[in-house]
């Protein structure tokens, strides 16, 4: 596997960053230290994927080139109801994020429903150059019975509605346990974290 260092870019957030590679390997980083892969500390890495399709087209982002994290908003909150999902293009080519992430909390039967009005540019994908980030806000629960969630799984959508891009990604947990229910909601992808959070912080 060919890897090279990303320099001059911020590649970690407070809750840590995971780089989901094609073979199912994950690498976790802290905000103050290097990534750890196979027990060895290394610099932040990129993963070279296969071709991006026809020349001049932008491939959908997949787990092979994205770093993923989840952080509590605000950072000192106790209930972890509001999360900011962050993805970073750790590859060496542009890629497109379509619509919104398909998020499943723990053993939940359904993925989080999207907040339709959170789409900043309907029908237009978010294009990430190498090193750039995108965000989605996630509301974990509402006023109804809750269940314990020990995992966050994120799936990416492809160009066509209903299609998928790559394999599901296991997102590092910002806390040990989330208390979720069917009130959970997620926003569309955006390059402005404040825009995403506006749609969930008042709920």
C-alpha positions as CSV (number, residue, x, y, z in Angstrom):
1,X,0.0,0.0,0.0
2,X,1.5,3.4,-1.0
3,X,1.3,6.1,1.6
4,X,2.7,9.6,1.8
5,X,2.6,12.3,4.5
6,X,0.0,15.1,4.4
7,X,1.9,18.3,5.3
8,X,0.6,21.7,6.1
9,X,-3.0,20.4,6.7
10,X,-5.0,19.9,9.8
11,X,-5.9,16.2,9.9
12,X,-7.2,15.7,13.4
13,X,-9.9,17.1,15.6
14,X,-10.4,16.9,19.3
15,X,-12.2,13.6,19.3
16,X,-9.6,11.9,17.0
17,X,-9.6,11.0,13.4
18,X,-10.0,7.7,11.8
19,X,-8.8,6.9,8.3
20,X,-10.9,4.1,6.9
21,X,-8.8,2.2,4.4
22,X,-10.1,-0.2,1.7
23,X,-9.0,-3.3,3.4
24,X,-10.9,-2.5,6.6
25,X,-7.9,-1.2,8.5
26,X,-8.5,1.9,10.5
27,X,-6.0,4.4,11.9
28,X,-6.8,6.7,14.8
29,X,-5.2,10.0,15.6
30,X,-5.3,12.4,18.4
31,X,-5.3,16.2,18.2
32,X,-1.8,16.3,19.5
33,X,-0.1,13.2,18.2
34,X,0.4,11.1,15.1
35,X,-1.7,8.4,13.6
36,X,-1.3,4.9,14.9
37,X,-1.4,2.1,12.4
38,X,-0.6,-1.5,13.4
39,X,0.8,-0.2,16.7
40,X,3.3,2.1,15.0
41,X,3.2,5.8,15.1
42,X,3.3,7.5,11.7
43,X,2.5,10.9,10.2
44,X,-0.9,11.5,8.8
45,X,-1.3,9.5,5.7
46,X,-3.0,9.4,2.4
47,X,-4.3,6.3,0.7
48,X,-4.0,6.1,-3.1
49,X,-7.1,4.6,-4.5
50,X,-7.6,3.2,-8.0
51,X,-8.6,5.3,-11.0
52,X,-11.4,7.8,-10.6
53,X,-13.2,6.8,-13.8
54,X,-13.4,8.8,-16.9
55,X,-10.8,11.5,-17.3
56,X,-11.9,14.8,-15.9
57,X,-14.7,13.4,-13.8
58,X,-14.7,13.7,-10.0
59,X,-15.2,10.3,-8.3
60,X,-17.5,9.9,-5.3
61,X,-15.7,10.1,-2.0
62,X,-15.4,6.7,-0.4
63,X,-14.0,5.1,2.8
64,X,-10.7,4.6,1.0
65,X,-9.8,8.3,1.0
66,X,-11.7,9.8,3.9
67,X,-10.7,10.6,7.5
68,X,-13.8,10.6,9.7
69,X,-14.5,11.9,13.2
70,X,-17.4,12.8,15.5
71,X,-17.3,15.5,18.2
72,X,-19.7,16.7,20.9
73,X,-21.2,20.1,20.5
74,X,-20.5,22.0,22.6
75,X,-17.4,20.1,23.6
76,X,-18.2,20.2,27.4
77,X,-21.8,19.0,27.0
78,X,-22.7,16.0,29.2
79,X,-25.6,14.5,27.3
80,X,-23.9,14.2,23.8
81,X,-27.1,14.9,22.0
82,X,-25.6,17.1,19.3
83,X,-22.6,15.8,17.3
84,X,-20.6,17.3,14.5
85,X,-19.5,14.7,11.9
86,X,-16.3,15.7,10.1
87,X,-14.8,14.1,7.0
88,X,-11.5,15.0,5.4
89,X,-10.2,14.1,1.9
90,X,-7.0,12.4,2.8
91,X,-6.4,11.3,-0.8
92,X,-4.6,13.0,-3.6
93,X,-7.5,13.8,-5.9
94,X,-10.8,15.7,-5.6
95,X,-13.9,13.7,-4.6
96,X,-17.6,14.4,-4.3
97,X,-19.9,14.0,-1.3
98,X,-23.5,13.4,-2.4
99,X,-26.5,14.5,-0.4
100,X,-26.1,13.5,3.3
101,X,-24.5,10.7,5.3
102,X,-26.5,7.6,6.1
103,X,-25.9,7.3,9.8
104,X,-26.8,4.3,12.0
105,X,-26.4,4.5,15.8
106,X,-25.7,1.2,17.5
107,X,-28.2,-1.5,16.7
108,X,-30.8,0.9,15.5
109,X,-33.1,-0.4,12.8
110,X,-33.2,2.8,10.8
111,X,-30.7,5.4,9.7
112,X,-31.1,9.0,10.9
113,X,-33.7,10.9,8.9
114,X,-32.4,14.0,7.0
115,X,-33.4,17.5,7.8
116,X,-34.5,18.5,4.3
117,X,-34.1,22.2,4.7
118,X,-30.4,21.8,5.6
119,X,-29.4,21.3,1.9
120,X,-27.4,24.5,1.1
121,X,-27.3,23.8,-2.7
122,X,-30.0,21.3,-3.7
123,X,-28.8,18.8,-6.2
124,X,-25.1,20.0,-6.1
125,X,-22.5,17.7,-4.5
126,X,-19.9,18.9,-2.1
127,X,-16.5,18.7,-3.8
128,X,-13.5,18.2,-1.6
129,X,-9.9,18.9,-2.8
130,X,-7.1,17.0,-1.0
131,X,-7.0,18.0,2.6
132,X,-10.4,19.8,2.6
133,X,-13.2,19.0,5.1
134,X,-17.0,18.7,5.1
135,X,-19.4,18.5,7.9
136,X,-22.9,17.2,8.9
137,X,-24.8,17.8,12.1
138,X,-26.3,14.8,13.9
139,X,-29.1,15.0,16.5
140,X,-28.9,11.8,18.6
141,X,-32.2,11.8,20.3
142,X,-35.5,13.5,21.2
143,X,-38.3,13.3,23.8
144,X,-39.0,9.5,23.6
145,X,-37.7,6.2,24.8
146,X,-34.0,5.8,24.3
147,X,-31.6,2.9,23.6
148,X,-27.9,2.6,24.3
149,X,-25.7,2.9,21.2
150,X,-22.0,1.8,21.4
151,X,-21.2,2.6,17.8
152,X,-21.7,5.0,14.9
153,X,-21.7,3.7,11.3
154,X,-21.6,6.1,8.4
155,X,-22.3,5.2,4.8
156,X,-21.7,7.5,1.8
157,X,-24.2,8.0,-1.0
158,X,-23.2,7.7,-4.7
159,X,-24.1,9.9,-7.6
160,X,-27.6,8.3,-8.1
161,X,-30.1,8.6,-5.3
162,X,-30.2,5.3,-3.4
163,X,-26.7,4.2,-4.5
164,X,-23.8,3.9,-2.2
165,X,-20.1,4.8,-2.5
166,X,-17.7,2.3,-0.9
167,X,-18.1,0.4,2.4
168,X,-19.7,1.6,5.7
169,X,-17.3,3.5,8.0
170,X,-17.0,2.9,11.7
171,X,-16.8,6.4,13.2
172,X,-14.8,6.7,16.5
173,X,-17.2,7.3,19.4
174,X,-16.9,10.7,21.0
175,X,-18.2,9.2,24.3
176,X,-18.5,5.6,25.5
177,X,-22.3,5.4,25.1
178,X,-24.8,7.4,23.2
179,X,-28.5,7.4,24.2
180,X,-30.4,7.4,20.9
181,X,-33.9,7.0,19.6
182,X,-36.0,7.4,16.5
183,X,-36.0,11.2,16.8
184,X,-32.4,11.3,15.5
185,X,-31.8,13.6,12.6
186,X,-28.8,14.4,10.3
187,X,-28.1,17.3,8.0
188,X,-26.8,17.5,4.4
189,X,-23.1,17.7,3.9
190,X,-21.7,21.3,3.9
191,X,-18.3,22.9,4.1
192,X,-19.5,25.2,6.9
193,X,-19.7,23.5,10.3
194,X,-21.8,26.4,11.8
195,X,-24.4,26.0,9.1
196,X,-24.8,22.3,9.8
197,X,-25.0,22.9,13.6
198,X,-27.7,25.6,13.2
199,X,-30.2,23.0,12.2
200,X,-29.7,20.7,15.3
201,X,-28.6,22.9,18.2
202,X,-32.1,24.3,18.7
203,X,-33.7,20.9,18.8
